[in-house]
Amino acid sequence: MNNAASFPSEYQQAMGRLLVLYTQVDRLIMQVCAQRLPAAPDETTELALAKQIGDESRHVSIQRAWMRDFGADPAPIITPEQEQMIREHFQSLPWVDFLADLYVCVEALGSEAVERIVPLADPGTRESLRIPLTDELDHVAFGLTQLKKELARMPVTERQNFLRRLPARIASLTEAFHGFGIPARAMFEAVGADYDRLCLLLEERQKELISELTRASSSSITVAQSAMTV
């Protein structure tokens, strides 16, 4: 039953389109993780990627079932050509760049944006997002842990340059997303979100993530230096 029926039609249309977008993104994450699986650097990472593929598949099924009940227009927002561009982008990346793009930009910041609309959503939509958002906490934790490990292996100068360039990397991906012509502002505002405030919150979250990675890198340097003096 569509318990969003009591909401304004503008809300129903916009939330339906956001659900389609969110489902497409989850399906793309599933696909790019599947592409990366044969090249996983070790068995632990291979198992984590395999689990995430299963999680994302479940998210897509949950969302598709809810979209049918919700009455959402199923027409894709991201075109097949754009989806192929995204898959090719992630497939071409070295492991450390894959971690940064997928788990910092798409997973951490993307799930943050979704979480901000959950309080504004109808009960059915909130329930449909509950399991996906819970799983994504695990995915982000995995990705950040792997990224910290990769940064710890880098020479100091290379690590510093990587972290210094990370904001520009995120900005480039965000610009590419907006270049797809997706009316993100209109959709978020139609469901009651303050889009400008949302952007500020995402900027703060980005700074927190980069600070976390920088602190972890600094700690690894200190530990290494201490070990050398023992």
Secondary structure by P-SEA (a helix, b strand, c coil): ccccccccaaaaaaaaaaaaaaaaaaaaaaaaaaaaccccccaaaaaaaaaaaaaaaaaaaaaaaaaaaacccccccccaaaaaaaaaaaaaccaaaaaaaccccccaaaaaaaaaacccccaaaaaaaaaaaaaaaaaaaaaaaaaaaaaaaccaaaaaaaaaaaaaaaaaaaaaaaaaccaaaaaaaaaccaaaaaaaaaaaaaaaaaaaaaaaaaaaaaaaaaaaac
